[in-house]
Amino acid sequence: MTDRGFSLMEVLVALSVFSIAAISLVHLVSGLSTGAQQLNVKTLASIEADTRLALLVSEPDAPVILSRSGNSEQLGRELSWTESVSTTTMEGVFLAEVRVLSEDGKVLLADRQQLIGAAP
């Protein structure tokens, strides 16, 4: 009599190999999803930082030494920001800084700096 089909041991080994591969694939997809979400938040924070810096240096009475903070929303995500203008060692040159943090204020998502000169 000839054997047809797979033995129970062969089926169990094949199922084990398939299960390990499937679990690894699920773990990989989960990691990619988390990475994509973090990239999305950092991109929104960069947009917010660029916008806040542009508004800060284009104020009519800029540069004025200041420090302020607030919250904003980008595509439904709450972001916390701080902006400041401070003096430098060079006369008539000021440093404008914008930092965008996570909503809880614990994670720095974007940081922008720009030197600006006093109006002549």
Backbone as a printed PyTorch tensor [residue, N CA C, xyz], in Angstrom:
tensor([[[  0.8440,  -1.1690,   0.0000],
         [  0.0000,   0.0000,   0.0000],
         [  0.8950,   1.2400,   0.0000]],

        [[  0.5650,   2.2120,  -0.8140],
         [  1.3570,   3.4470,  -0.8790],
         [  0.7020,   4.5120,  -0.0310]],

        [[  1.5500,   5.3540,   0.5480],
         [  1.0430,   6.4620,   1.3740],
         [  0.6610,   7.6250,   0.4760]],

        [[ -0.5170,   8.1630,   0.7500],
         [ -0.9630,   9.3530,   0.0330],
         [ -1.2450,  10.4340,   1.0690]],

        [[ -0.7490,  11.6760,   0.7780],
         [ -0.9980,  12.7770,   1.6970],
         [  0.1430,  12.9610,   2.6780]],

        [[ -0.0820,  13.8400,   3.6430],
         [  0.9390,  14.1960,   4.6210],
         [  0.6440,  13.5360,   5.9480]],

        [[  1.7020,  13.2530,   6.6850],
         [  1.5190,  12.6830,   8.0140],
         [  1.1220,  13.8110,   8.9780]],

        [[  0.6440,  13.4300,  10.1170],
         [  0.2350,  14.3970,  11.1290],
         [  1.4200,  15.2760,  11.5480]],

        [[  2.5780,  14.6910,  11.6720],
         [  3.7720,  15.4480,  12.0710],
         [  4.1280,  16.4850,  11.0060]],

        [[  4.0530,  16.1480,   9.7540],
         [  4.3500,  17.0970,   8.6750],
         [  3.3620,  18.2720,   8.6900]],

        [[  2.1030,  17.9920,   8.9300],
         [  1.0930,  19.0460,   8.9920],
         [  1.3520,  19.9670,  10.1770]],

        [[  1.7050,  19.4070,  11.3340],
         [  1.9880,  20.2200,  12.5080],
         [  3.2130,  21.1100,  12.3010]],

        [[  4.2510,  20.5880,  11.6820],
         [  5.4440,  21.3940,  11.4120],
         [  5.1040,  22.5180,  10.4370]],

        [[  4.3370,  22.2320,   9.4020],
         [  3.9560,  23.2540,   8.4310],
         [  3.1170,  24.3450,   9.0950]],

        [[  2.1830,  23.9580,   9.9590],
         [  1.3710,  24.9430,  10.6730],
         [  2.2200,  25.7950,  11.6120]],

        [[  3.1980,  25.2090,  12.2570],
         [  4.0860,  25.9650,  13.1430],
         [  4.8860,  26.9980,  12.3570]],

        [[  5.4490,  26.6020,  11.2330],
         [  6.2230,  27.5310,  10.4070],
         [  5.3230,  28.6590,   9.9040]],

        [[  4.1330,  28.3260,   9.4430],
         [  3.2010,  29.3360,   8.9580],
         [  2.7920,  30.2920,  10.0910]],

        [[  2.5560,  29.7770,  11.2820],
         [  2.1530,  30.6120,  12.4220],
         [  3.2560,  31.5900,  12.7920]],

        [[  4.4810,  31.1280,  12.8170],
         [  5.5970,  32.0170,  13.1440],
         [  5.7180,  33.1170,  12.0990]],

        [[  5.5800,  32.7740,  10.8380],
         [  5.6550,  33.7700,   9.7680],
         [  4.5030,  34.7690,   9.8710]],

        [[  3.3040,  34.2990,  10.1800],
         [  2.1490,  35.1840,  10.2840],
         [  2.2980,  36.1450,  11.4630]],

        [[  2.7870,  35.6580,  12.5970],
         [  2.9820,  36.5120,  13.7690],
         [  4.0370,  37.5800,  13.4670]],

        [[  5.1050,  37.1980,  12.7930],
         [  6.1390,  38.1660,  12.4260],
         [  5.5880,  39.2290,  11.4930]],

        [[  4.7580,  38.8300,  10.5630],
         [  4.1630,  39.7720,   9.6230],
         [  3.2330,  40.7560,  10.3330]],

        [[  2.4350,  40.2850,  11.2570],
         [  1.5380,  41.1580,  12.0250],
         [  2.3570,  42.1560,  12.8420]],

        [[  3.4450,  41.6920,  13.4490],
         [  4.3100,  42.5810,  14.2310],
         [  4.9350,  43.6420,  13.3330]],

        [[  5.3660,  43.2690,  12.1470],
         [  5.9590,  44.2210,  11.2060],
         [  4.9550,  45.2780,  10.7720]],

        [[  3.7460,  44.8750,  10.4320],
         [  2.7090,  45.8120,  10.0050],
         [  2.3470,  46.7700,  11.1420]],

        [[  2.3010,  46.2680,  12.3640],
         [  2.0090,  47.1140,  13.5190],
         [  3.0960,  48.1690,  13.7030]],

        [[  4.3450,  47.7770,  13.5630],
         [  5.4550,  48.7240,  13.6840],
         [  5.4340,  49.7730,  12.5860]],

        [[  5.0960,  49.3830,  11.3690],
         [  5.0080,  50.3380,  10.2680],
         [  3.8860,  51.3400,  10.4940]],

        [[  2.7870,  50.8810,  11.0260],
         [  1.6540,  51.7630,  11.3020],
         [  2.0170,  52.8010,  12.3600]],

        [[  2.6950,  52.3630,  13.4130],
         [  3.1250,  53.2850,  14.4620],
         [  4.1090,  54.3080,  13.9150]],

        [[  5.0460,  53.8580,  13.0940],
         [  6.0060,  54.7640,  12.4880],
         [  5.3520,  55.7970,  11.5900]],

        [[  4.3460,  55.3760,  10.8400],
         [  3.6310,  56.3030,   9.9660],
         [  2.8730,  57.3530,  10.7780]],

        [[  2.2940,  56.9590,  11.8910],
         [  1.5880,  57.9180,  12.7510],
         [  2.5570,  58.9300,  13.3400]],

        [[  3.7260,  58.4760,  13.7790],
         [  4.7190,  59.3920,  14.3390],
         [  5.2280,  60.3580,  13.2710]],

        [[  5.4310,  59.8660,  12.0670],
         [  5.8680,  60.7280,  10.9750],
         [  4.8090,  61.7750,  10.6540]],

        [[  3.5550,  61.3800,  10.6910],
         [  2.4570,  62.3090,  10.4430],
         [  2.4530,  63.4350,  11.4760]],

        [[  2.6110,  63.1000,  12.7370],
         [  2.6090,  64.1100,  13.8040],
         [  3.8160,  65.0350,  13.6620]],

        [[  4.9870,  64.4800,  13.3500],
         [  6.1800,  65.3200,  13.1860],
         [  6.0520,  66.2420,  11.9790]],

        [[  5.4200,  65.7710,  10.9180],
         [  5.2020,  66.6210,   9.7510],
         [  4.2690,  67.7760,  10.0940]],

        [[  3.1790,  67.4950,  10.7950],
         [  2.2660,  68.5590,  11.2100],
         [  2.9590,  69.5460,  12.1480]],

        [[  3.8090,  69.0390,  13.0290],
         [  4.5450,  69.9190,  13.9430],
         [  5.5250,  70.8020,  13.1720]],

        [[  6.1540,  70.2680,  12.1470],
         [  7.0710,  71.0670,  11.3250],
         [  6.3260,  72.1780,  10.6000]],

        [[  5.1580,  71.8720,  10.1010],
         [  4.3380,  72.8890,   9.4340],
         [  3.9650,  73.9870,  10.4290]],

        [[  3.5630,  73.5830,  11.6170],
         [  3.2000,  74.5530,  12.6510],
         [  4.4000,  75.4150,  13.0380]],

        [[  5.5730,  74.8070,  13.2020],
         [  6.7700,  75.5570,  13.5770],
         [  7.1530,  76.5570,  12.4840]],

        [[  7.1130,  76.1360,  11.2300],
         [  7.4330,  77.0480,  10.1230],
         [  6.4490,  78.2210,  10.0690]],

        [[  5.1780,  77.9220,  10.2650],
         [  4.1510,  78.9680,  10.2310],
         [  4.3350,  79.9510,  11.3780]],

        [[  4.5630,  79.4350,  12.5930],
         [  4.7360,  80.3050,  13.7600],
         [  5.9820,  81.1740,  13.6060]],

        [[  7.0670,  80.6030,  13.0640],
         [  8.2890,  81.3850,  12.8720],
         [  8.0750,  82.4870,  11.8420]],

        [[  7.3880,  82.1730,  10.7560],
         [  7.1040,  83.1820,   9.7370],
         [  6.2610,  84.3160,  10.3130]],

        [[  5.2570,  83.9740,  11.1190],
         [  4.4300,  85.0090,  11.7550],
         [  5.2470,  85.8360,  12.7530]],

        [[  6.1340,  85.1650,  13.4680],
         [  6.9310,  85.8510,  14.4870],
         [  7.8770,  86.8780,  13.8700]],

        [[  8.5650,  86.5030,  12.8030],
         [  9.5460,  87.4300,  12.2230],
         [  8.8990,  88.4690,  11.3070]],

        [[  7.6530,  88.2720,  10.9380],
         [  6.9920,  89.2430,  10.0630],
         [  6.0700,  90.1970,  10.8140]],

        [[  6.0830,  90.1450,  12.1430],
         [  5.2810,  91.0920,  12.9160],
         [  5.7660,  92.5090,  12.6190]],

        [[  4.8580,  93.4710,  12.5600],
         [  5.2370,  94.8400,  12.1800],
         [  6.3080,  95.4600,  13.0770]],

        [[  6.2830,  95.1460,  14.3750],
         [  7.2540,  95.7380,  15.2850],
         [  8.4080,  94.7850,  15.6090]],

        [[  8.6010,  93.7610,  14.7940],
         [  9.6820,  92.7940,  15.0320],
         [ 11.0180,  93.4780,  14.7830]],

        [[ 12.0440,  93.1670,  15.4820],
         [ 12.0670,  92.2160,  16.5940],
         [ 11.7880,  92.8840,  17.9340]],

        [[ 10.9720,  92.2640,  18.7150],
         [ 10.6770,  92.6900,  20.0770],
         [ 11.0090,  91.4980,  20.9670]],

        [[ 11.7470,  91.7240,  22.0230],
         [ 12.1040,  90.6330,  22.9230],
         [ 10.8300,  90.1480,  23.6070]],

        [[ 10.5620,  88.8580,  23.4350],
         [  9.3340,  88.3030,  24.0080],
         [  9.4900,  86.8160,  24.2420]],

        [[  8.5640,  86.2750,  24.9880],
         [  8.4720,  84.8430,  25.2220],
         [  7.0020,  84.5280,  25.4730]],

        [[  6.4460,  83.6440,  24.6640],
         [  5.0350,  83.2910,  24.8310],
         [  4.8100,  81.8490,  24.4030]],

        [[  3.6800,  81.3250,  24.8030],
         [  3.3450,  79.9400,  24.4630],
         [  1.8540,  79.8290,  24.2280]],

        [[  1.4640,  78.7370,  23.6290],
         [  0.0510,  78.5190,  23.3590],
         [ -0.1850,  77.1380,  22.7850]],

        [[ -1.3950,  76.9200,  22.3430],
         [ -1.7850,  75.6500,  21.7330],
         [ -2.4040,  75.9230,  20.3750]],

        [[ -2.2800,  74.9550,  19.5000],
         [ -2.9150,  75.0630,  18.1900],
         [ -3.3420,  73.6810,  17.7330]],

        [[ -4.0970,  73.6560,  16.6690],
         [ -4.6000,  72.3980,  16.1420],
         [ -4.2230,  72.2860,  14.6770]],

        [[ -3.6690,  71.1490,  14.3050],
         [ -3.3400,  70.8450,  12.9230],
         [ -4.0080,  69.5170,  12.5720]],

        [[ -4.9600,  69.5630,  11.6650],
         [ -5.6840,  68.3600,  11.2290],
         [ -6.1860,  67.5210,  12.4000]],

        [[ -6.7560,  68.1910,  13.3890],
         [ -7.3360,  67.4850,  14.5240],
         [ -6.3500,  67.1060,  15.6070]],

        [[ -5.0790,  67.4070,  15.4310],
         [ -4.0670,  67.0910,  16.4410],
         [ -3.7290,  68.3500,  17.2330]],

        [[ -3.7740,  68.2270,  18.5430],
         [ -3.4240,  69.3390,  19.4150],
         [ -1.9090,  69.4090,  19.5570]],

        [[ -1.3720,  70.5900,  19.3530],
         [  0.0590,  70.8100,  19.5030],
         [  0.2750,  71.9810,  20.4530]],

        [[  1.3120,  71.9030,  21.2480],
         [  1.6890,  72.9740,  22.1580],
         [  2.9370,  73.6430,  21.5830]],

        [[  3.0210,  74.9700,  21.6600],
         [  4.1750,  75.6630,  21.0950],
         [  4.6770,  76.7420,  22.0410]],

        [[  5.9440,  77.0450,  21.9130],
         [  6.5550,  78.1810,  22.6030],
         [  7.3520,  78.9560,  21.5690]],

        [[  7.3480,  80.2640,  21.6980],
         [  8.1370,  81.0910,  20.7990],
         [  8.7780,  82.2080,  21.5970]],

        [[  9.9670,  82.5850,  21.1640],
         [ 10.6830,  83.6350,  21.8820],
         [ 11.5920,  84.3940,  20.9320]],

        [[ 11.8600,  85.6250,  21.2910],
         [ 12.8510,  86.4460,  20.6060],
         [ 13.7940,  86.9360,  21.6920]],

        [[ 15.0830,  86.7010,  21.5020],
         [ 16.0710,  87.0920,  22.5010],
         [ 17.2480,  87.7840,  21.8260]],

        [[ 18.0410,  88.4620,  22.6400],
         [ 19.2120,  89.1650,  22.1150],
         [ 20.3370,  88.1670,  21.8630]],

        [[ 21.2690,  88.5750,  21.0380],
         [ 22.4700,  87.7790,  20.7870],
         [ 23.6780,  88.6260,  21.1690]],

        [[ 24.8490,  88.0900,  20.9850],
         [ 26.0590,  88.8440,  21.2930],
         [ 26.3550,  89.9080,  20.2400]],

        [[ 25.6820,  89.8290,  19.1040],
         [ 25.8760,  90.8160,  18.0420],
         [ 24.8290,  91.9190,  18.1750]],

        [[ 25.2820,  93.1360,  18.1330],
         [ 24.3770,  94.2650,  18.2980],
         [ 23.4050,  94.3490,  17.1190]],

        [[ 22.1300,  94.5230,  17.4280],
         [ 21.1060,  94.6620,  16.3970],
         [ 20.6510,  93.3520,  15.7780]],

        [[ 21.1550,  92.2320,  16.2900],
         [ 20.7530,  90.9170,  15.7760],
         [ 20.0580,  90.1650,  16.8960]],

        [[ 18.8920,  89.5830,  16.5750],
         [ 18.0800,  88.8740,  17.5540],
         [ 17.8680,  87.4370,  17.0920]],

        [[ 17.6090,  86.5580,  18.0440],
         [ 17.3470,  85.1510,  17.7510],
         [ 15.8700,  84.8610,  17.9810]],

        [[ 15.1950,  84.4410,  16.9260],
         [ 13.7930,  84.0240,  17.0330],
         [ 13.7720,  82.5010,  17.0980]],

        [[ 13.0660,  81.9690,  18.0820],
         [ 12.9880,  80.5180,  18.2800],
         [ 11.5420,  80.0780,  18.4030]],

        [[ 11.2300,  78.9610,  17.7750],
         [  9.9070,  78.3470,  17.9060],
         [ 10.1090,  76.8700,  18.1930]],

        [[  9.4110,  76.3780,  19.1890],
         [  9.4410,  74.9500,  19.5210],
         [  8.0110,  74.4420,  19.5640]],

        [[  7.7880,  73.3110,  18.9240],
         [  6.4700,  72.6810,  18.9380],
         [  6.6010,  71.3670,  19.6890]],

        [[  5.7180,  71.2050,  20.6710],
         [  5.7530,  70.0400,  21.5460],
         [  4.4710,  69.2360,  21.4060]],

        [[  4.5200,  68.0170,  21.9020],
         [  3.3130,  67.2050,  21.9370],
         [  2.2890,  67.8860,  22.8390]],

        [[  1.0570,  67.4390,  22.7580],
         [ -0.0280,  68.0730,  23.5150],
         [  0.2790,  68.1330,  25.0090]],

        [[  0.9090,  67.0990,  25.5420],
         [  1.2420,  67.0840,  26.9680],
         [  2.5010,  67.8840,  27.2780]],

        [[  3.1860,  68.3760,  26.2540],
         [  4.3620,  69.2090,  26.4370],
         [  5.6220,  68.4590,  26.7950]],

        [[  5.6320,  67.1450,  26.6570],
         [  6.7800,  66.3420,  27.0640],
         [  7.7220,  65.9910,  25.9230]],

        [[  7.2180,  65.9540,  24.6900],
         [  8.0360,  65.5090,  23.5600],
         [  8.2170,  66.6630,  22.5870]],

        [[  9.4790,  66.9950,  22.2980],
         [  9.7900,  68.0360,  21.3200],
         [  9.6190,  67.4390,  19.9170]],

        [[  8.7150,  68.0270,  19.1400],
         [  8.4190,  67.5190,  17.8040],
         [  9.1100,  68.3170,  16.7020]],

        [[  9.2750,  69.6260,  16.9110],
         [  9.9270,  70.4690,  15.9070],
         [ 10.5610,  71.6640,  16.6000]],

        [[ 11.6810,  72.1100,  16.0560],
         [ 12.4170,  73.2340,  16.6270],
         [ 12.9600,  74.0670,  15.4710]],

        [[ 12.6450,  75.3570,  15.4700],
         [ 13.1030,  76.2550,  14.4090],
         [ 13.7570,  77.4740,  15.0450]],

        [[ 14.8420,  77.9450,  14.4200],
         [ 15.5350,  79.1470,  14.8740],
         [ 15.8830,  79.9890,  13.6680]],

        [[ 15.8690,  81.3020,  13.8740],
         [ 16.2340,  82.2100,  12.7980],
         [ 16.7850,  83.4900,  13.4020]],

        [[ 17.8700,  83.9770,  12.8170],
         [ 18.4120,  85.2680,  13.2330],
         [ 17.6930,  86.3640,  12.4670]],

        [[ 17.3380,  87.4300,  13.1750],
         [ 16.6790,  88.5570,  12.5280],
         [ 17.3720,  89.8460,  12.9690]],

        [[ 17.4340,  90.7910,  12.0630],
         [ 18.0750,  92.0540,  12.3650],
         [ 17.0490,  93.1130,  12.7070]],

        [[ 17.4790,  94.0800,  13.4700],
         [ 16.6080,  95.1860,  13.8390],
         [ 16.3930,  96.0640,  12.6190]],

        [[ 15.2210,  96.6710,  12.5600],
         [ 14.9070,  97.5650,  11.4380],
         [ 15.8610,  98.7670,  11.4740]],

        [[ 16.3390,  99.2160,  10.2900],
         [ 17.2960, 100.3180,  10.2680],
         [ 16.6720, 101.6350,  10.6940]]])
